[in-house]
Amino acid sequence: MLSSGLVAGCLAFGGSANAAISFTFDYSNNTPGAGFLDATYGTDRQNALTAAGNAFSSLFGQYFTNTGNIVLAVSSSDDPNSSTLASAGSAGQWDGVSQGFTYQEVVREKLVTGVDLNDGAADGTVDVNWGQPWHLDLSSDAPYGLYDFYSTVFHEFTHAIGFSSSIGQNGEPAFGAGNLAWSEYDRFLGNKNGTMMINPDYTLNQAAWEAASVGGASPAEGMFFYGANAMAANGGQAVGLYSPTVWSDGSSVSHLDTDNPALEAMMMTHAGPDGPSPRVFSAVEVGILTDLGYTAVTPVPEPETYAMMLAGLGLVGWQVRRRRAA
């Protein structure tokens, strides 16, 4: 149940406590009286986002040693007819020349290398659709009929820290045709036969992309993640990614395969059900983040022993990924 409260119109930032990652939330672009600045619910919504930042920081810090303060520009919508629950992403930069896995995600770069490419500006974005019914209590599971705010926001934070492809539906990189700068995540994309999407000369294997990106459910078809740590956590097998036969913008390839029963209960699937939802990473998800360059506190454990519980850069772009209602 949301309690009533008033939010000061001048409120612009809310921060999380000191942790492996800390978050600064910038509400300055919100419409006064709406969303996170709603006169009745705004305080509760901001408090929930701050609590989510603190809890995600603790979760991340159990498994990785990387630190940094991440500034996220916060926005919201109020659309009960939209299936999108929330979205988030990192700003991205490219030097306009270098080819390879040189699409620099500002959030990931700050956490992995300590370099702030944005010079203090917002590192990324997060948006919440308040038109859907939310459960905002961190101390309890969401009841059926409500979506778990914390599972969803953890999912979005994970996109912002690098769990996201930069490749568009037509196979173009983020900065357009011919600009062969791909994200670190793209390095590990391949089809069921082990054919990688990015060729040794950093061009895209267009035929393989066109087939796998809309290939259908794994493990038989679709796109896969071939990072060594993720595969070790997945019994030596590549990890299936969401590859519906009709491309879903913001969802395809940048999520675990919701249609694979072995993966559907994990936090980084493309759709979240109402009711209780995971607020933890699986071993596979920790493996993927390790492959993306995060420094693990200890080697990624095998699944059967794994338990994680939560008590001059010239061109700029954005990669935003969405979570949808199941």
C-alpha atoms as one frame of an Amber mdcrd trajectory, in Angstrom:
protein
   0.000   0.000   0.000   1.356   3.396  -0.935   1.288   5.970   1.804   0.531
   9.609   1.183   3.232  12.254   1.164   4.273  15.533  -0.416   7.453  16.020
  -2.416   9.221  19.354  -2.599   9.152  20.798  -6.076  12.830  21.652  -5.965
  13.920  18.089  -5.196  16.329  16.981  -7.889  18.641  14.261  -6.606  18.435
  11.217  -4.384  21.447   9.068  -3.572  22.058   5.573  -2.257  24.307   4.591
   0.623  27.982   3.779   0.219  28.384   0.395  -1.450  30.205  -1.310  -4.316
  28.085   0.787  -6.642  26.354   3.922  -5.482  23.650   5.655  -7.470  22.689
   9.278  -7.859  19.203   9.720  -9.284  18.485  12.923 -11.173  14.767  13.785
 -11.174  15.198  17.220 -12.723  13.497  16.307 -16.005  10.343  14.986 -14.359
   7.131  16.910 -14.858   6.165  18.617 -11.580   3.228  16.836 -10.015   3.645
  13.632 -12.040   5.656  10.396 -11.923   8.438  10.568  -9.354   7.253  14.079
  -8.446   3.614  13.118  -7.958   2.124  15.071  -5.045   0.646  11.954  -3.457
   2.972   9.109  -4.447   6.207  10.821  -5.451   7.969  10.443  -2.102   7.181
   6.721  -1.950   8.382   6.228  -5.511  11.650   8.053  -4.908  12.194   6.151
  -1.675  11.590   2.879  -3.504  14.129   3.762  -6.197  16.704   4.742  -3.569
  16.050   1.470  -1.720  16.469  -0.418  -4.990  19.801   1.324  -5.602  21.054
   0.396  -2.133  19.903  -3.199  -2.434  21.363  -3.648  -5.917  24.649  -2.204
  -4.672  24.748  -4.812  -1.927  23.875  -7.578  -4.377  26.553  -6.522  -6.852
  29.134  -6.081  -4.080  28.739  -9.668  -2.916  30.226 -10.871  -6.197  32.267
  -8.056  -7.745  34.932  -5.668  -6.508  34.251  -2.814  -8.951  33.177   0.499
  -7.449  31.841   3.818  -8.690  29.028   6.320  -8.476  26.538   6.049 -11.323
  24.360   9.031 -12.223  21.050   8.051 -13.788  18.574  10.494 -15.309  15.183
   9.316 -14.065  11.954   9.573 -16.019   8.584   7.883 -15.970   5.388   7.314
 -17.891   1.835   6.437 -16.886   0.490   4.147 -19.591  -1.673   1.193 -18.492
  -1.945   0.076 -22.127   1.804  -0.379 -22.561   3.386  -3.757 -21.889   6.700
  -2.071 -21.048   7.298  -2.090 -17.293  10.547  -0.134 -17.314  13.612   0.628
 -19.380  17.201   1.652 -18.756  20.439   2.110 -20.575  23.871   3.634 -20.619
  25.150   6.552 -22.608  27.648   5.402 -25.211  30.626   7.015 -26.887  32.868
   6.259 -29.838  35.952   8.075 -31.070  34.688   8.011 -34.655  37.689   6.026
 -35.902  38.509   2.869 -33.954  36.959  -0.396 -35.060  36.235  -3.390 -32.877
  34.616  -3.631 -29.470  35.159   0.074 -29.045  31.615   1.246 -28.363  32.267
   2.604 -24.889  29.319   2.270 -22.530  29.705   5.104 -20.053  28.361   3.178
 -17.046  30.414   0.057 -17.683  33.533   2.089 -18.446  33.236   3.967 -15.169
  32.861   0.768 -13.142  35.454  -1.341 -14.975  38.166   1.263 -15.628  37.303
   4.119 -13.265  37.160   6.574 -16.181  34.202   8.980 -16.305  33.602   9.573
 -20.007  30.729  11.971 -19.348  32.603  14.386 -17.064  29.915  14.325 -14.405
  26.872  14.368 -16.689  24.286  11.593 -16.464  25.843   8.207 -17.203  22.570
   6.562 -18.149  18.811   6.584 -17.865  16.067   4.676 -16.082  12.335   4.960
 -16.781   9.394   3.395 -14.922   5.839   2.985 -16.228   3.572   3.881 -13.321
   0.575   2.839 -15.378   1.197  -0.740 -14.244   0.392  -1.962 -10.694   3.570
  -2.081  -8.576   4.641  -3.684  -5.299   7.025  -1.235  -3.577   7.816  -3.167
  -0.383  11.389  -4.461  -0.383  10.760  -6.587   2.710   8.163  -8.853   1.081
   7.494 -10.673  -2.158   5.093  -9.130  -4.633   1.612 -10.653  -4.448   0.018
 -11.901  -7.634  -1.605  -9.026  -9.466   1.280  -6.638  -8.729   4.687  -6.371
 -10.415   7.782  -6.506  -8.241   9.442  -3.089  -8.426  12.782  -4.363  -7.121
  13.162  -7.318  -9.462  12.319  -5.028 -12.365  14.662  -2.209 -11.357  17.515
  -4.652 -10.636  16.958  -5.986 -14.141  17.176  -2.466 -15.559  20.305  -1.578
 -13.587  21.907  -4.721 -15.021  21.205  -3.478 -18.537  22.742  -0.137 -17.644
  25.980  -1.770 -16.459  26.460  -3.549 -19.796  24.063  -6.472 -20.257  22.993
  -5.168 -23.673  23.755  -5.528 -27.357  24.493  -2.463 -29.484  23.373  -4.148
 -32.718  20.164  -2.935 -34.345  17.532  -5.082 -36.003  19.100  -4.626 -39.436
  22.533  -5.548 -38.106  23.935  -2.041 -37.996  26.124  -0.933 -35.091  24.928
   1.838 -32.796  26.558   4.640 -34.796  25.288   3.527 -38.172  26.373   1.492
 -41.168  30.105   1.301 -41.714  30.976   2.484 -38.201  32.297  -0.814 -36.903
  32.194  -0.120 -33.164  30.462  -2.834 -31.148  29.734  -3.235 -27.436  31.641
  -5.684 -25.247  28.487  -7.807 -25.006  28.470  -8.159 -28.808  31.881  -9.845
 -28.658  30.250 -13.007 -27.315  27.241 -13.349 -29.653  27.023 -16.428 -31.834
  24.556 -18.861 -33.354  23.788 -22.446 -32.346  26.749 -23.719 -34.392  29.269
 -21.411 -32.736  29.507 -18.994 -35.662  30.223 -15.611 -34.112  28.255 -12.551
 -35.180  31.301 -10.252 -35.379  33.926 -11.374 -37.884  37.692 -11.113 -37.220
  37.771  -7.919 -39.328  34.948  -6.500 -37.153  32.337  -6.637 -39.880  29.039
  -8.279 -39.029  28.305 -11.766 -40.314  25.079 -10.507 -41.849  23.679 -13.880
 -42.897  24.300 -15.399 -39.482  22.767 -12.354 -37.775  19.639 -12.369 -39.940
  19.045 -16.030 -39.156  19.937 -16.183 -35.456  18.517 -12.857 -34.256  15.009
 -14.097 -35.121  15.786 -17.786 -34.867  13.365 -18.739 -32.128  13.762 -20.446
 -28.778  17.015 -21.957 -27.533  18.641 -24.392 -27.084  17.737 -25.483 -30.618
  17.811 -22.119 -32.386  18.336 -18.405 -31.956  21.199 -16.364 -30.548  23.642
 -17.484 -27.884  26.200 -15.945 -25.516  29.624 -17.607 -25.743  31.524 -16.025
 -22.843  33.780 -18.518 -21.056  32.492 -17.725 -17.567  28.851 -17.832 -18.613
  29.396 -21.170 -20.348  31.180 -22.596 -17.307  28.166 -21.670 -15.184  25.856
 -23.216 -17.807  27.378 -26.682 -17.822  29.809 -25.847 -20.628  27.047 -24.792
 -23.025  26.486 -21.415 -24.651  23.665 -19.456 -23.026  20.465 -18.941 -24.991
  19.349 -15.365 -25.625  15.849 -14.102 -26.376  15.426 -14.398 -30.154  11.719
 -14.394 -31.032  10.863 -15.060 -34.656   9.560 -11.495 -34.899  12.171  -8.963
 -33.780  11.202  -7.145 -30.576  12.925  -3.774 -30.365  14.612  -3.265 -26.994
  14.158  -6.938 -26.060  15.644  -9.207 -28.752  19.203 -10.486 -28.139  19.717
  -8.310 -25.024  17.974 -10.745 -22.646  18.180 -14.348 -21.573  15.768 -16.570
 -23.458  12.381 -16.301 -21.763  11.154 -19.176 -23.966  13.800 -21.622 -22.700
  12.495 -23.431 -19.576  16.043 -23.691 -18.208  16.378 -19.884 -18.189  12.846
 -18.512 -17.828  13.029 -18.057 -14.034  16.161 -15.866 -14.154  16.132 -12.123
 -13.603  17.443 -11.127 -17.035  14.684 -12.646 -19.149  12.804 -10.125 -21.288
   9.468 -10.301 -19.461   8.590 -10.207 -15.789   5.483 -11.914 -14.402   3.291
 -10.442 -11.715   3.773 -11.871  -8.258   7.040 -13.085  -6.702  10.009 -12.435
  -9.009  13.768 -12.993  -8.682  15.783 -10.329  -6.906  18.992 -12.326  -7.285
  21.454 -13.202  -9.998  21.862 -16.767 -11.187  25.324 -18.225 -11.707  24.810
 -17.707 -15.446  24.133 -13.998 -14.981  27.182 -13.580 -12.752  29.196 -15.396
 -15.415  27.986 -13.026 -18.128  28.896  -9.962 -16.042  32.332 -11.475 -15.416
  32.775 -11.965 -19.164  31.850  -8.294 -19.617  34.888  -7.310 -17.580  33.683
  -7.102 -13.993  36.132  -8.400 -11.409  34.665 -11.306  -9.484  35.354 -11.573
  -5.761  35.825 -15.316  -6.283  35.667 -17.506  -9.399  32.144 -18.087 -10.673
  30.882 -21.237  -8.902  29.220 -24.187 -10.539  25.406 -24.011 -10.683  24.828
 -26.897  -8.273  26.798 -25.185  -5.497  25.566 -21.703  -6.246  23.181 -19.786
  -4.042  22.765 -16.038  -4.066  20.297 -14.451  -1.705  19.464 -10.822  -1.203
  18.450  -9.907   2.294  38.574  13.290 -27.104  35.496  11.098 -27.620  33.288
  12.783 -30.161  30.123  10.732 -30.796  27.524  10.054 -28.161  24.570   7.641
 -28.218  22.227   5.762 -25.900  21.363   2.086 -25.629  18.083   1.485 -23.797
  16.637  -1.927 -23.039  13.122  -2.640 -21.788  11.447  -5.105 -19.508   7.929
  -6.086 -20.432   5.009  -7.518 -18.540   4.716 -11.258 -18.990
